[in-house]
Amino acid sequence: MKDINILADKRDELKADIDREDSMAKVNSMLTLLNPDQRACIVLRELQGLDYKEIAQALDIPVNTVRTRLKRAREALVSFARWGVESHEVR
Amino acid sequence: MKCDRVKELLLTDHADGELKAASKESVKRHLEGCAGCRELEKKIRAARSAFRDIKPEEVPPHLWYRIKEAVSAKEAKRSAVPVDILGALKDLLFGPRYVFARATAAALIILIVVFAGLAAHKYYTESPAYYQNITGMESFDINGADQASDMGTEIEKYFL
């Protein structure tokens, strides 16, 4: 019984690792769609959790520029998501 | 609120929780009656969900120390050199930040050459040698002392 529990735990850990690697691969491919300026803003916002003011200070740019770069970045990401879904459906 | 404005907010302030209460309410009301904007909001949430699934890498403390040491060493090296004129000039001309430095230097050199050329041209064309060269006559200074000097002719009595 103990062995079964250990195996179940291992399986959950493995599944979590695989999910994490999948997400990492997805995020990496999404980030390649962005130019370096957009990528910096998206990473600071989505991964580091900084707000607009903090991103502006970190990158030494106006808050409105942060807003514009995030907007363009998300437009690209949404287009990518749509493309990803369509290509998945074709397969 | 119109769709264009709502779409812009969905991609920025709305997604990032930076909207004020009144605007938030307006967007919410718009979304209730607009399928297109609702669809966009759904797509934005889906695109952002990938980021939520991964956590940022934890940076080990020793890496921070190494970065700090490297920055301090660079600053110390910079302050140790009192005046690096050659380096400053090199930075100014070839540094990646001064993108217009070379253009400015070239423009200055061209200006200096053009002005020097104009000055030389003016000096030469106003010289007696030039006048004599193109007219075959010796120049004379009509405003100078020569005019006042008596040349011993009769007509000078009436005109000078």
gemmi code that builds the backbone of each chain (N, CA, C; Angstrom):
import gemmi

chains = {
    "A": [
        ("MET", (0.840, -1.226, 0.000), (0.000, 0.000, 0.000), (0.865, 1.263, 0.000)),
        ("LYS", (1.938, 1.164, 0.828), (2.866, 2.293, 0.927), (3.526, 2.563, -0.423)),
        ("ASP", (3.909, 1.457, -1.100), (4.549, 1.579, -2.415), (3.615, 2.244, -3.426)),
        ("ILE", (2.349, 1.871, -3.356), (1.359, 2.447, -4.287), (1.255, 3.952, -4.072)),
        ("ASN", (1.247, 4.373, -2.799), (1.171, 5.806, -2.485), (2.391, 6.553, -2.999)),
        ("ILE", (3.559, 5.920, -2.820), (4.803, 6.557, -3.312), (4.746, 6.706, -4.828)),
        ("LEU", (4.275, 5.660, -5.497), (4.155, 5.703, -6.963), (3.184, 6.791, -7.414)),
        ("ALA", (2.083, 6.899, -6.687), (1.076, 7.927, -7.022), (1.664, 9.326, -6.869)),
        ("ASP", (2.438, 9.509, -5.789), (3.091, 10.807, -5.577), (4.058, 11.125, -6.717)),
        ("LYS", (4.841, 10.101, -7.090), (5.815, 10.276, -8.189), (5.093, 10.660, -9.477)),
        ("ARG", (3.966, 9.991, -9.718), (3.211, 10.255, -10.941), (2.714, 11.704, -10.959)),
        ("ASP", (2.206, 12.156, -9.806), (1.733, 13.551, -9.726), (2.864, 14.542, -9.961)),
        ("GLU", (4.040, 14.224, -9.378), (5.201, 15.107, -9.554), (5.604, 15.180, -11.028)),
        ("LEU", (5.616, 13.973, -11.639), (5.986, 13.916, -13.060), (5.010, 14.713, -13.919)),
        ("LYS", (3.740, 14.552, -13.619), (2.698, 15.254, -14.376), (2.872, 16.774, -14.229)),
        ("ALA", (3.156, 17.176, -12.976), (3.354, 18.617, -12.740), (4.566, 19.126, -13.512)),
        ("ASP", (5.636, 18.309, -13.536), (6.848, 18.701, -14.278), (6.564, 18.846, -15.769)),
        ("ILE", (5.809, 17.858, -16.295), (5.488, 17.887, -17.735), (4.636, 19.104, -18.061)),
        ("ASP", (3.629, 19.360, -17.205), (2.762, 20.533, -17.419), (3.579, 21.818, -17.412)),
        ("ARG", (4.486, 21.870, -16.445), (5.332, 23.063, -16.321), (6.205, 23.244, -17.553)),
        ("GLU", (6.770, 22.135, -18.025), (7.617, 22.213, -19.225), (6.795, 22.624, -20.448)),
        ("ASP", (5.565, 22.112, -20.527), (4.670, 22.502, -21.631), (4.415, 24.006, -21.600)),
        ("SER", (4.103, 24.480, -20.391), (3.814, 25.919, -20.241), (5.039, 26.749, -20.589)),
        ("MET", (6.209, 26.269, -20.134), (7.451, 26.989, -20.441), (7.668, 27.064, -21.949)),
        ("ALA", (7.453, 25.943, -22.622), (7.646, 25.905, -24.078), (6.669, 26.856, -24.756)),
        ("LYS", (5.424, 26.864, -24.258), (4.405, 27.738, -24.847), (4.783, 29.213, -24.646)),
        ("VAL", (5.188, 29.529, -23.415), (5.568, 30.917, -23.117), (6.771, 31.329, -23.964)),
        ("ASN", (7.749, 30.425, -24.079), (8.933, 30.749, -24.897), (8.553, 31.027, -26.340)),
        ("SER", (7.682, 30.186, -26.892), (7.306, 30.405, -28.295), (6.478, 31.674, -28.441)),
        ("MET", (5.688, 32.009, -27.407), (4.922, 33.261, -27.459), (5.863, 34.469, -27.404)),
        ("LEU", (6.895, 34.353, -26.572), (7.807, 35.490, -26.418), (8.620, 35.755, -27.688)),
        ("THR", (8.833, 34.701, -28.483), (9.594, 34.912, -29.720), (8.814, 35.761, -30.732)),
        ("LEU", (7.497, 35.875, -30.518), (6.682, 36.691, -31.425), (6.870, 38.186, -31.183)),
        ("LEU", (7.424, 38.508, -30.020), (7.486, 39.922, -29.625), (8.865, 40.503, -29.887)),
        ("ASN", (8.881, 41.822, -30.094), (10.188, 42.469, -30.208), (10.756, 42.668, -28.793)),
        ("PRO", (12.056, 42.944, -28.668), (12.676, 43.007, -27.340), (11.985, 43.981, -26.373)),
        ("ASP", (11.514, 45.118, -26.879), (10.851, 46.100, -26.008), (9.547, 45.532, -25.449)),
        ("GLN", (8.766, 44.927, -26.341), (7.486, 44.335, -25.907), (7.752, 43.174, -24.953)),
        ("ARG", (8.782, 42.388, -25.266), (9.094, 41.207, -24.444), (9.456, 41.630, -23.026)),
        ("ALA", (10.252, 42.685, -22.926), (10.662, 43.167, -21.599), (9.433, 43.564, -20.787)),
        ("CYS", (8.512, 44.309, -21.427), (7.305, 44.767, -20.711), (6.430, 43.589, -20.301)),
        ("ILE", (6.248, 42.634, -21.205), (5.372, 41.492, -20.908), (5.965, 40.628, -19.786)),
        ("VAL", (7.281, 40.408, -19.838), (7.912, 39.579, -18.800), (7.808, 40.266, -17.436)),
        ("LEU", (8.079, 41.574, -17.422), (8.005, 42.291, -16.136), (6.582, 42.315, -15.599)),
        ("ARG", (5.605, 42.396, -16.507), (4.211, 42.451, -16.069), (3.683, 41.046, -15.695)),
        ("GLU", (3.821, 40.115, -16.621), (3.170, 38.808, -16.445), (3.948, 37.858, -15.533)),
        ("LEU", (5.264, 37.919, -15.598), (6.047, 36.978, -14.789), (6.540, 37.586, -13.479)),
        ("GLN", (6.942, 38.846, -13.543), (7.445, 39.481, -12.316), (6.353, 40.215, -11.548)),
        ("GLY", (5.219, 40.439, -12.205), (4.077, 41.058, -11.513), (4.240, 42.537, -11.215)),
        ("LEU", (5.080, 43.232, -11.960), (5.245, 44.674, -11.722), (4.061, 45.446, -12.300)),
        ("ASP", (3.710, 46.577, -11.667), (2.642, 47.407, -12.240), (3.256, 48.401, -13.248)),
        ("TYR", (2.391, 49.201, -13.889), (2.861, 50.079, -14.971), (3.968, 51.026, -14.509)),
        ("LYS", (3.754, 51.609, -13.307), (4.720, 52.582, -12.807), (6.086, 51.922, -12.575)),
        ("GLU", (6.037, 50.733, -12.015), (7.298, 50.023, -11.716), (8.028, 49.626, -13.006)),
        ("ILE", (7.243, 49.197, -14.009), (7.868, 48.833, -15.297), (8.504, 50.076, -15.927)),
        ("ALA", (7.757, 51.198, -15.853), (8.273, 52.449, -16.431), (9.591, 52.844, -15.767)),
        ("GLN", (9.644, 52.680, -14.424), (10.877, 53.022, -13.705), (12.007, 52.059, -14.069)),
        ("ALA", (11.666, 50.776, -14.141), (12.696, 49.768, -14.424), (13.306, 49.958, -15.811)),
        ("LEU", (12.462, 50.332, -16.779), (12.955, 50.453, -18.156), (13.270, 51.897, -18.545)),
        ("ASP", (12.991, 52.813, -17.591), (13.238, 54.240, -17.825), (12.488, 54.751, -19.064)),
        ("ILE", (11.207, 54.464, -19.092), (10.338, 54.913, -20.190), (9.047, 55.460, -19.583)),
        ("PRO", (8.269, 56.284, -20.322), (7.001, 56.797, -19.778), (5.961, 55.681, -19.591)),
        ("VAL", (5.044, 55.919, -18.662), (3.996, 54.923, -18.373), (3.167, 54.624, -19.626)),
        ("ASN", (2.900, 55.669, -20.423), (2.094, 55.445, -21.635), (2.803, 54.552, -22.647)),
        ("THR", (4.127, 54.611, -22.644), (4.896, 53.726, -23.533), (4.759, 52.277, -23.059)),
        ("VAL", (4.754, 52.110, -21.749), (4.545, 50.756, -21.190), (3.196, 50.227, -21.663)),
        ("ARG", (2.179, 51.092, -21.551), (0.817, 50.705, -21.928), (0.772, 50.302, -23.422)),
        ("THR", (1.385, 51.137, -24.252), (1.383, 50.874, -25.703), (2.094, 49.558, -26.026)),
        ("ARG", (3.245, 49.334, -25.374), (4.003, 48.099, -25.662), (3.239, 46.861, -25.204)),
        ("LEU", (2.560, 46.983, -24.063), (1.774, 45.836, -23.580), (0.604, 45.566, -24.524)),
        ("LYS", (0.016, 46.654, -25.014), (-1.116, 46.495, -25.936), (-0.675, 45.760, -27.203)),
        ("ARG", (0.415, 46.239, -27.793), (0.919, 45.606, -29.026), (1.326, 44.154, -28.759)),
        ("ALA", (1.955, 43.932, -27.622), (2.397, 42.577, -27.277), (1.194, 41.646, -27.162)),
        ("ARG", (0.151, 42.109, -26.496), (-1.029, 41.249, -26.315), (-1.764, 41.019, -27.624)),
        ("GLU", (-1.783, 42.034, -28.470), (-2.403, 41.844, -29.794), (-1.690, 40.705, -30.527)),
        ("ALA", (-0.352, 40.716, -30.434), (0.428, 39.654, -31.097), (0.138, 38.301, -30.453)),
        ("LEU", (0.035, 38.284, -29.130), (-0.197, 37.015, -28.428), (-1.583, 36.452, -28.733)),
        ("VAL", (-2.564, 37.345, -28.826), (-3.930, 36.897, -29.151), (-3.964, 36.317, -30.568)),
        ("SER", (-3.282, 36.984, -31.494), (-3.220, 36.472, -32.875), (-2.556, 35.098, -32.885)),
        ("PHE", (-1.487, 34.972, -32.096), (-0.764, 33.705, -32.035), (-1.675, 32.601, -31.484)),
        ("ALA", (-2.433, 32.937, -30.437), (-3.323, 31.950, -29.814), (-4.341, 31.467, -30.833)),
        ("ARG", (-4.868, 32.414, -31.621), (-5.869, 32.047, -32.629), (-5.250, 31.125, -33.675)),
        ("TRP", (-4.006, 31.519, -34.106), (-3.304, 30.720, -35.093), (-3.028, 29.317, -34.535)),
        ("GLY", (-2.626, 29.285, -33.244), (-2.329, 27.998, -32.611), (-3.549, 27.100, -32.581)),
        ("VAL", (-4.721, 27.657, -32.241), (-5.962, 26.874, -32.162), (-6.336, 26.355, -33.542)),
        ("GLU", (-6.250, 27.272, -34.559), (-6.628, 26.856, -35.920), (-5.734, 25.734, -36.432)),
        ("SER", (-4.412, 25.887, -36.197), (-3.497, 24.865, -36.697), (-3.732, 23.547, -35.960)),
        ("HIS", (-4.145, 23.650, -34.692), (-4.428, 22.447, -33.931), (-5.665, 21.740, -34.499)),
        ("GLU", (-6.659, 22.556, -34.863), (-7.900, 21.970, -35.400), (-7.650, 21.276, -36.741)),
        ("VAL", (-6.765, 21.846, -37.542), (-6.465, 21.258, -38.850), (-5.872, 19.875, -38.684)),
        ("ARG", (-4.981, 19.764, -37.689), (-4.377, 18.468, -37.425), (-5.449, 17.525, -36.918)),
    ],
    "B": [
        ("MET", (-19.511, 53.712, -23.915), (-18.140, 53.478, -24.375), (-18.152, 52.664, -25.678)),
        ("LYS", (-17.309, 53.111, -26.646), (-17.304, 52.439, -27.947), (-16.350, 51.232, -27.942)),
        ("CYS", (-16.563, 50.356, -28.925), (-15.796, 49.110, -29.008), (-14.282, 49.357, -29.061)),
        ("ASP", (-13.857, 50.354, -29.868), (-12.420, 50.608, -30.014), (-11.775, 50.916, -28.669)),
        ("ARG", (-12.455, 51.772, -27.911), (-11.925, 52.163, -26.599), (-11.917, 50.959, -25.649)),
        ("VAL", (-12.999, 50.188, -25.697), (-13.091, 49.012, -24.820), (-11.989, 48.005, -25.168)),
        ("LYS", (-11.755, 47.795, -26.462), (-10.714, 46.852, -26.887), (-9.347, 47.297, -26.372)),
        ("GLU", (-9.119, 48.612, -26.466), (-7.839, 49.140, -25.986), (-7.682, 48.903, -24.483)),
        ("LEU", (-8.765, 49.148, -23.760), (-8.704, 48.941, -22.309), (-8.571, 47.459, -21.958)),
        ("LEU", (-9.222, 46.604, -22.733), (-9.129, 45.161, -22.468), (-7.688, 44.674, -22.617)),
        ("LEU", (-6.989, 45.267, -23.597), (-5.603, 44.849, -23.857), (-4.614, 45.473, -22.873)),
        ("THR", (-5.057, 46.490, -22.154), (-4.117, 47.169, -21.248), (-4.653, 47.236, -19.813)),
        ("ASP", (-5.228, 48.358, -19.466), (-5.595, 48.623, -18.067), (-6.547, 47.592, -17.466)),
        ("HIS", (-7.490, 47.128, -18.260), (-8.449, 46.146, -17.750), (-7.739, 44.837, -17.397)),
        ("ALA", (-6.856, 44.395, -18.305), (-6.131, 43.140, -18.073), (-5.192, 43.251, -16.875)),
        ("ASP", (-4.683, 44.449, -16.637), (-3.659, 44.617, -15.607), (-4.198, 45.187, -14.297)),
        ("GLY", (-5.513, 45.306, -14.220), (-6.118, 45.795, -12.977), (-5.787, 47.244, -12.693)),
        ("GLU", (-5.576, 48.036, -13.741), (-5.208, 49.442, -13.533), (-6.386, 50.386, -13.809)),
        ("LEU", (-7.568, 49.810, -14.039), (-8.744, 50.646, -14.353), (-9.363, 51.234, -13.098)),
        ("LYS", (-9.845, 52.482, -13.224), (-10.567, 53.089, -12.114), (-11.975, 52.496, -12.073)),
        ("ALA", (-12.603, 52.613, -10.908), (-13.898, 51.953, -10.682), (-14.935, 52.321, -11.743)),
        ("ALA", (-15.002, 53.619, -12.096), (-16.021, 54.074, -13.051), (-15.798, 53.443, -14.424)),
        ("SER", (-14.535, 53.438, -14.873), (-14.218, 52.860, -16.183), (-14.454, 51.356, -16.173)),
        ("LYS", (-14.126, 50.756, -15.050), (-14.314, 49.309, -14.918), (-15.786, 48.955, -15.109)),
        ("GLU", (-16.630, 49.790, -14.505), (-18.075, 49.568, -14.587), (-18.559, 49.752, -16.031)),
        ("SER", (-18.005, 50.788, -16.699), (-18.399, 51.037, -18.102), (-18.003, 49.867, -18.990)),
        ("VAL", (-16.801, 49.340, -18.780), (-16.332, 48.199, -19.584), (-17.222, 46.987, -19.316)),
        ("LYS", (-17.534, 46.801, -18.052), (-18.369, 45.646, -17.676), (-19.724, 45.718, -18.384)),
        ("ARG", (-20.306, 46.920, -18.372), (-21.617, 47.107, -19.005), (-21.534, 46.871, -20.521)),
        ("HIS", (-20.416, 47.352, -21.106), (-20.230, 47.169, -22.557), (-20.099, 45.680, -22.881)),
        ("LEU", (-19.343, 44.979, -22.073), (-19.118, 43.552, -22.332), (-20.421, 42.751, -22.274)),
        ("GLU", (-21.320, 43.195, -21.397), (-22.601, 42.483, -21.275), (-23.411, 42.533, -22.575)),
        ("GLY", (-23.212, 43.634, -23.323), (-24.025, 43.770, -24.541), (-23.239, 43.598, -25.838)),
        ("CYS", (-21.932, 43.238, -25.749), (-21.130, 43.150, -26.985), (-20.392, 41.812, -27.052)),
        ("ALA", (-20.852, 40.967, -27.952), (-20.261, 39.621, -28.068), (-18.823, 39.679, -28.583)),
        ("GLY", (-18.548, 40.616, -29.493), (-17.211, 40.735, -30.073), (-16.164, 41.055, -29.009)),
        ("CYS", (-16.485, 42.018, -28.155), (-15.538, 42.410, -27.104), (-15.411, 41.312, -26.049)),
        ("ARG", (-16.547, 40.610, -25.795), (-16.485, 39.481, -24.846), (-15.528, 38.416, -25.358)),
        ("GLU", (-15.591, 38.176, -26.663), (-14.734, 37.178, -27.289), (-13.257, 37.583, -27.155)),
        ("LEU", (-13.006, 38.874, -27.365), (-11.624, 39.362, -27.244), (-11.129, 39.189, -25.813)),
        ("GLU", (-11.972, 39.525, -24.867), (-11.569, 39.394, -23.467), (-11.203, 37.947, -23.132)),
        ("LYS", (-11.990, 37.026, -23.686), (-11.752, 35.596, -23.465), (-10.386, 35.190, -24.040)),
        ("LYS", (-10.100, 35.702, -25.238), (-8.825, 35.363, -25.893), (-7.637, 35.929, -25.110)),
        ("ILE", (-7.824, 37.153, -24.601), (-6.734, 37.764, -23.822), (-6.485, 36.933, -22.561)),
        ("ARG", (-7.568, 36.516, -21.925), (-7.402, 35.714, -20.703), (-6.692, 34.396, -21.012)),
        ("ALA", (-7.064, 33.807, -22.164), (-6.446, 32.530, -22.562), (-4.950, 32.723, -22.836)),
        ("ALA", (-4.624, 33.821, -23.515), (-3.213, 34.071, -23.843), (-2.399, 34.309, -22.576)),
        ("ARG", (-3.023, 34.970, -21.599), (-2.295, 35.282, -20.367), (-2.161, 34.079, -19.438)),
        ("SER", (-3.037, 33.109, -19.631), (-3.043, 31.963, -18.691), (-1.727, 31.186, -18.754)),
        ("ALA", (-1.068, 31.177, -19.924), (0.207, 30.450, -20.045), (1.249, 31.020, -19.084)),
        ("PHE", (1.207, 32.339, -18.893), (2.184, 32.967, -17.997), (1.897, 32.635, -16.534)),
        ("ARG", (0.605, 32.478, -16.264), (0.235, 32.194, -14.870), (0.683, 30.791, -14.438)),
        ("ASP", (0.804, 29.890, -15.439), (1.158, 28.512, -15.112), (2.622, 28.336, -14.729)),
        ("ILE", (3.436, 29.296, -15.079), (4.847, 29.158, -14.693), (5.209, 30.250, -13.706)),
        ("LYS", (6.094, 29.866, -12.809), (6.540, 30.857, -11.832), (7.898, 31.375, -12.266)),
        ("PRO", (8.198, 32.625, -11.936), (9.518, 33.125, -12.294), (10.616, 32.325, -11.601)),
        ("GLU", (11.730, 32.203, -12.281), (12.855, 31.474, -11.705), (13.354, 32.198, -10.460)),
        ("GLU", (13.604, 31.416, -9.418), (14.186, 32.002, -8.219), (15.680, 32.214, -8.451)),
        ("VAL", (16.127, 33.438, -8.193), (17.553, 33.724, -8.389), (18.291, 33.392, -7.092)),
        ("PRO", (19.296, 32.499, -7.153), (20.033, 32.153, -5.926), (20.833, 33.355, -5.405)),
        ("PRO", (20.936, 33.490, -4.064), (21.600, 34.672, -3.484), (23.013, 34.885, -3.988)),
        ("HIS", (23.766, 33.771, -4.208), (25.171, 33.958, -4.629), (25.267, 34.634, -6.000)),
        ("LEU", (24.208, 34.464, -6.826), (24.220, 35.123, -8.139), (24.089, 36.635, -7.977)),
        ("TRP", (23.198, 37.037, -7.031), (23.050, 38.472, -6.757), (24.375, 39.066, -6.284)),
        ("TYR", (25.073, 38.318, -5.392), (26.363, 38.804, -4.883), (27.355, 39.003, -6.016)),
        ("ARG", (27.364, 38.015, -6.935), (28.321, 38.103, -8.054), (28.005, 39.299, -8.955)),
        ("ILE", (26.695, 39.516, -9.184), (26.297, 40.665, -10.013), (26.713, 41.967, -9.333)),
        ("LYS", (26.437, 42.025, -7.988), (26.763, 43.233, -7.238), (28.270, 43.496, -7.263)),
        ("GLU", (29.054, 42.434, -7.079), (30.511, 42.572, -7.087), (30.999, 43.070, -8.453)),
        ("ALA", (30.412, 42.505, -9.510), (30.823, 42.898, -10.865), (30.514, 44.371, -11.119)),
        ("VAL", (29.331, 44.817, -10.674), (28.940, 46.223, -10.855), (29.864, 47.131, -10.049)),
        ("SER", (30.141, 46.746, -8.779), (31.015, 47.561, -7.921), (32.416, 47.654, -8.514)),
        ("ALA", (32.920, 46.518, -9.020), (34.273, 46.504, -9.601), (34.343, 47.427, -10.807)),
        ("LYS", (33.294, 47.422, -11.616), (33.270, 48.267, -12.806), (33.240, 49.751, -12.416)),
        ("GLU", (32.417, 50.064, -11.383), (32.335, 51.451, -10.923), (33.660, 51.912, -10.333)),
        ("ALA", (34.309, 51.031, -9.553), (35.595, 51.374, -8.939), (36.642, 51.629, -10.012)),
        ("LYS", (36.627, 50.805, -11.048), (37.585, 50.954, -12.150), (37.372, 52.286, -12.864)),
        ("ARG", (36.095, 52.632, -13.022), (35.760, 53.876, -13.719), (36.226, 55.085, -12.918)),
        ("SER", (36.001, 55.059, -11.569), (36.376, 56.207, -10.743), (37.887, 56.274, -10.527)),
        ("ALA", (38.603, 55.149, -10.736), (40.056, 55.154, -10.539), (40.760, 55.963, -11.626)),
        ("VAL", (40.189, 55.991, -12.818), (40.783, 56.772, -13.912), (40.283, 58.203, -13.794)),
        ("PRO", (41.210, 59.202, -13.498), (40.734, 60.570, -13.253), (40.060, 61.195, -14.471)),
        ("VAL", (40.807, 61.335, -15.555), (40.202, 61.907, -16.762), (40.665, 61.071, -17.961)),
        ("ASP", (39.761, 60.399, -18.534), (40.108, 59.580, -19.697), (39.586, 60.287, -20.947)),
        ("ILE", (40.380, 61.251, -21.423), (39.934, 62.072, -22.552), (39.764, 61.228, -23.811)),
        ("LEU", (40.770, 60.379, -24.031), (40.732, 59.537, -25.233), (39.508, 58.610, -25.203)),
        ("GLY", (39.275, 58.044, -24.013), (38.119, 57.139, -23.860), (36.811, 57.875, -24.062)),
        ("ALA", (36.740, 59.100, -23.500), (35.515, 59.900, -23.630), (35.253, 60.243, -25.090)),
        ("LEU", (36.346, 60.592, -25.804), (36.234, 60.918, -27.218), (35.812, 59.694, -28.023)),
        ("LYS", (36.407, 58.563, -27.644), (36.081, 57.300, -28.317), (34.604, 56.971, -28.112)),
        ("ASP", (34.153, 57.146, -26.838), (32.734, 56.890, -26.517), (31.834, 57.804, -27.334)),
        ("LEU", (32.252, 59.084, -27.398), (31.436, 60.087, -28.092), (31.295, 59.746, -29.575)),
        ("LEU", (32.419, 59.340, -30.175), (32.404, 59.090, -31.614), (31.924, 57.684, -31.977)),
        ("PHE", (32.324, 56.719, -31.183), (32.027, 55.329, -31.573), (31.056, 54.617, -30.640)),
        ("GLY", (30.673, 55.257, -29.549), (29.753, 54.633, -28.591), (28.403, 54.403, -29.220)),
        ("PRO", (27.739, 53.298, -28.891), (26.459, 52.994, -29.519), (25.350, 53.973, -29.177)),
        ("ARG", (25.497, 54.683, -28.023), (24.413, 55.582, -27.636), (24.434, 56.870, -28.446)),
        ("TYR", (25.659, 57.301, -28.877), (25.753, 58.562, -29.588), (25.603, 58.313, -31.081)),
        ("VAL", (24.399, 58.042, -31.479), (24.171, 57.651, -32.867), (24.398, 58.807, -33.843)),
        ("PHE", (24.284, 60.053, -33.359), (24.447, 61.188, -34.256), (25.840, 61.807, -34.156)),
        ("ALA", (26.696, 61.239, -33.311), (27.994, 61.859, -33.069), (28.809, 61.938, -34.345)),
        ("ARG", (28.858, 60.830, -35.079), (29.670, 60.816, -36.291), (29.093, 61.770, -37.341)),
        ("ALA", (27.764, 61.787, -37.433), (27.110, 62.680, -38.392), (27.395, 64.136, -38.033)),
        ("THR", (27.325, 64.452, -36.711), (27.587, 65.811, -36.249), (29.035, 66.205, -36.546)),
        ("ALA", (29.981, 65.306, -36.260), (31.396, 65.595, -36.516), (31.625, 65.829, -38.007)),
        ("ALA", (31.011, 64.984, -38.845), (31.168, 65.134, -40.298), (30.590, 66.465, -40.759)),
        ("ALA", (29.402, 66.840, -40.218), (28.760, 68.101, -40.585), (29.638, 69.285, -40.190)),
        ("LEU", (30.263, 69.210, -38.991), (31.140, 70.283, -38.516), (32.349, 70.433, -39.436)),
        ("ILE", (32.940, 69.298, -39.808), (34.121, 69.345, -40.689), (33.746, 69.962, -42.036)),
        ("ILE", (32.591, 69.546, -42.575), (32.145, 70.094, -43.865), (31.926, 71.597, -43.757)),
        ("LEU", (31.289, 72.040, -42.647), (31.043, 73.473, -42.432), (32.349, 74.247, -42.390)),
        ("ILE", (33.322, 73.701, -41.645), (34.618, 74.392, -41.514), (35.285, 74.508, -42.882)),
        ("VAL", (35.256, 73.413, -43.642), (35.890, 73.411, -44.971), (35.198, 74.428, -45.883)),
        ("VAL", (33.848, 74.447, -45.861), (33.096, 75.363, -46.731), (33.393, 76.815, -46.373)),
        ("PHE", (33.368, 77.146, -45.067), (33.631, 78.528, -44.644), (35.064, 78.938, -44.959)),
        ("ALA", (35.995, 78.026, -44.747), (37.398, 78.324, -45.038), (37.548, 78.575, -46.539)),
        ("GLY", (36.881, 77.783, -47.360), (36.932, 77.943, -48.815), (36.350, 79.280, -49.239)),
        ("LEU", (35.207, 79.638, -48.645), (34.567, 80.920, -48.980), (35.461, 82.094, -48.610)),
        ("ALA", (36.054, 82.006, -47.408), (36.925, 83.089, -46.940), (38.121, 83.227, -47.861)),
        ("ALA", (38.701, 82.094, -48.240), (39.880, 82.121, -49.120), (39.516, 82.705, -50.483)),
        ("HIS", (38.328, 82.302, -50.987), (37.866, 82.797, -52.280), (37.680, 84.310, -52.255)),
        ("LYS", (37.053, 84.787, -51.151), (36.785, 86.225, -51.001), (38.105, 87.004, -50.945)),
        ("TYR", (39.030, 86.476, -50.149), (40.321, 87.138, -49.980), (41.042, 87.229, -51.320)),
        ("TYR", (40.980, 86.150, -52.083), (41.711, 86.090, -53.355), (41.072, 87.000, -54.403)),
        ("THR", (39.731, 86.950, -54.528), (39.065, 87.742, -55.570), (39.141, 89.229, -55.299)),
        ("GLU", (39.310, 89.602, -54.030), (39.418, 91.028, -53.716), (40.860, 91.532, -53.752)),
        ("SER", (41.772, 90.657, -54.019), (43.182, 91.059, -54.006), (43.543, 91.763, -55.321)),
        ("PRO", (44.496, 92.692, -55.304), (44.917, 93.404, -56.527), (45.442, 92.435, -57.584)),
        ("ALA", (46.108, 91.394, -57.160), (46.685, 90.444, -58.112), (45.595, 89.808, -58.952)),
        ("TYR", (44.476, 89.455, -58.283), (43.349, 88.830, -58.992), (42.756, 89.817, -59.998)),
        ("TYR", (42.578, 91.049, -59.563), (42.010, 92.081, -60.440), (42.874, 92.271, -61.681)),
        ("GLN", (44.173, 92.332, -61.411), (45.094, 92.521, -62.524), (45.060, 91.312, -63.449)),
        ("ASN", (44.891, 90.175, -62.865), (44.867, 88.932, -63.629), (43.684, 88.877, -64.579)),
        ("ILE", (42.506, 89.289, -64.109), (41.324, 89.167, -64.969), (41.098, 90.391, -65.848)),
        ("THR", (41.600, 91.587, -65.475), (41.364, 92.785, -66.294), (42.591, 93.190, -67.092)),
        ("GLY", (43.700, 92.717, -66.685), (44.942, 93.128, -67.319), (45.360, 94.520, -66.886)),
        ("MET", (44.582, 95.111, -65.904), (44.910, 96.450, -65.411), (45.290, 96.379, -63.947)),
        ("GLU", (46.052, 97.349, -63.558), (46.375, 97.403, -62.133), (45.184, 97.990, -61.401)),
        ("SER", (44.886, 97.463, -60.300), (43.745, 97.971, -59.535), (44.160, 99.251, -58.822)),
        ("PHE", (43.133, 100.032, -58.519), (43.435, 101.210, -57.711), (42.328, 101.374, -56.683)),
        ("ASP", (42.698, 101.928, -55.616), (41.760, 102.083, -54.516), (41.083, 103.436, -54.635)),
        ("ILE", (39.796, 103.395, -55.041), (39.123, 104.676, -55.274), (38.813, 105.401, -53.981)),
        ("ASN", (38.792, 104.695, -52.928), (38.516, 105.352, -51.644), (39.794, 105.681, -50.884)),
        ("GLY", (40.884, 105.226, -51.408), (42.129, 105.362, -50.661), (42.809, 106.707, -50.855)),
        ("ALA", (44.042, 106.722, -50.427), (44.803, 107.959, -50.473), (45.150, 108.371, -51.904)),
        ("ASP", (45.170, 107.351, -52.809), (45.544, 107.650, -54.188), (44.619, 108.678, -54.817)),
        ("GLN", (43.312, 108.546, -54.431), (42.323, 109.432, -55.026), (42.586, 110.897, -54.659)),
        ("ALA", (42.961, 111.073, -53.411), (43.163, 112.428, -52.926), (44.468, 113.043, -53.461)),
        ("SER", (45.323, 112.148, -53.836), (46.621, 112.696, -54.237), (46.534, 113.420, -55.598)),
        ("ASP", (47.235, 114.424, -55.712), (47.240, 115.229, -56.931), (48.057, 114.548, -58.004)),
        ("MET", (47.396, 114.328, -59.181), (48.123, 113.683, -60.270), (48.631, 114.712, -61.287)),
        ("GLY", (48.334, 115.960, -61.019), (48.883, 117.012, -61.842), (48.131, 117.308, -63.120)),
        ("THR", (46.791, 116.884, -63.182), (46.004, 117.156, -64.392), (45.112, 118.351, -64.156)),
        ("GLU", (44.637, 118.933, -65.263), (43.790, 120.116, -65.167), (42.422, 119.798, -64.620)),
        ("ILE", (41.923, 118.651, -65.037), (40.546, 118.311, -64.681), (40.357, 118.096, -63.168)),
        ("GLU", (41.407, 117.785, -62.506), (41.313, 117.555, -61.058), (40.877, 118.786, -60.308)),
        ("LYS", (41.130, 119.935, -60.886), (40.732, 121.183, -60.233), (39.218, 121.259, -60.090)),
        ("TYR", (38.522, 120.666, -61.077), (37.059, 120.771, -61.062), (36.377, 119.591, -60.403)),
        ("PHE", (37.005, 118.491, -60.474), (36.330, 117.298, -59.976), (36.848, 116.748, -58.676)),
        ("LEU", (37.975, 117.102, -58.259), (38.499, 116.526, -57.004), (38.348, 117.541, -55.878)),
    ],
}
model = gemmi.Model(1)
for chain_id, residues in chains.items():
    chain = gemmi.Chain(chain_id)
    for i, (resn, *xyz) in enumerate(residues, 1):
        res = gemmi.Residue()
        res.name, res.seqid = resn, gemmi.SeqId(i, " ")
        for name, pos in zip(("N", "CA", "C"), xyz):
            atom = gemmi.Atom()
            atom.name, atom.element = name, gemmi.Element(name[0])
            atom.pos, atom.b_iso = gemmi.Position(*pos), 0.0
            res.add_atom(atom)
        chain.add_residue(res)
    model.add_chain(chain)
structure = gemmi.Structure()
structure.add_model(model)
structure.setup_entities()
